Amino acid sequence: MKLIHVLPLAALTSAFVLPDEQMTSQMIIKPKGAASKSIFDKLPTLSGIKDSVKEIVEVSGNALDNAFHAASHHHRKSKSSFSCFHSMTAFDVKGWLESGEYITDDLIYHEDEDHPHPPHHKPDHPPHHKEPHHGHGKPNLTVYELIAKSKYTTKLAKLINEYPDLVETLNGTAANYTVFAPTDKAFAKIPKDHKPSKEVIKKILAYHVSPDFYPAGRVLATHTIPTALGEDTLGGEPQRLRVSLGLRGLTVNFYSRIIAANIFGTNGVIHGVDSILLPPPPALKILSLLPGEFSTLSLGLEKTGLFAAIKEAPHEGGTFFAPNNWAFKKLGPKANAFLFSSYGEKYLKALLKYHVVANQTLYSDAFYKAKDAPASSGLDFAAIPKGRFHIDLPTLLDDKSLAIDVVRFGGIIQIRINGFNHIAVQDGIARDGVVHILSTVLIPPKTPGGAHYMGEEVEVEDLKERLDNHFGKDIIEEL
């Protein structure tokens, strides 16, 4: 793929996991006014990437305070190495709600110079026992006590204290918890006179906690992490966080950086983050909020009636393979003119249905199967096993399936569809499932087992042959 097509995808990942409208309507976050730099100004040095995965120094006293202090101290010593990390993504909630549709340039701003950078830590191994492994002496405080005693998390502690059941949970031993703890600076982005409802705050707090144990090494080898926030539109399954190591260091949901890691308590581990994590909106809302990437797809969904049908139909999770604008452009002008004409509308509808899997949510490293899947279906698992894994996912197109192959070794995960098509950007976390971005449109073969479309310009007659007899049932029945 040419560099000109790679750069938009790189920029897209910084805003691919978006906050939910219900949450953001009550969380008016203030962006800062500094102009964003070009993507080339943000490229890190080799030493910067190396430093972001070194082990943080743990010393006596309050481990959480010491971790934040160590991160800040290291930042002052190596400010030039990390200068490219000063920009980060925030969400301009007020601007979004006023426009109703678009993300604006207000999303990009620069952190102040005192902002700490990703921590030093060495990859750990996932735990092989119930008790967490603490490499520098046994801790004597719970994760709640660490947060409550830290001068960097006073606002988080104050919120947690409003929910006695949450205090009890984070003080308990029912699990080894992972807490992504926003610093007081993260809360500074919210106006002092503005406070969301208690129900919304509790959901947001639950979204920062995982009932599973994720020390830094396991985070580095993970793409998605289950949280304590159960989601009805996922069939009651846990909503997930997206973690990644990229140009800006180790991030959660692409916009919140981990600035202190591996602060161990007696019942889990804490990672400090520089932005509040807000649960995401539905998949269709994500597409509509990113018109620079998905305007063609959104137009097709509206034109065929699929947008309203999918939105209104009851479903418990789902997987949306979303072709971006470049993917449609590769079909060629004749094919696009045909698909978006009145005569080609039924073909466009069939084509788009081939990209949607209902009631089954396939992340790159986890799978939420359909509730009515038979026990003998081979889908009785939550985590994608390491190595090579294959699954066939039925789409909305008359039960035509997509053959999915996942190759996973450590933190490196590749996904192929129908043996050839790659996912350009994985794991766009949505309230009701997951969105995977494609740079090539998926087109079914002419005959079962026949040749698949490889991304070249396609003739109208060839496109019609591939889609004939694939119009299937009504979309509502399919869902």
Beta strands, then each sheet from edge to edge (+ up, - down):
strand 1: 87-89
strand 2: 108-110
strand 3: 177-182
strand 4: 209-210
strand 5: 224-230
strand 6: 238-246
strand 7: 249-252
strand 8: 256-265
strand 9: 268-273
strand 10: 318-323
strand 11: 356-358
strand 12: 361-362
strand 13: 367-368
strand 14: 387-394
strand 15: 401-409
strand 16: 412-417
strand 17: 421-430
strand 18: 433-438
sheet 1: 1+ 2-
sheet 2: 4+ 3- 9- 8+ 7- 6+ 5-
sheet 3: 11+ 10- 18- 17+ 16- 15+ 14-
sheet 4: 12+ 13-
end
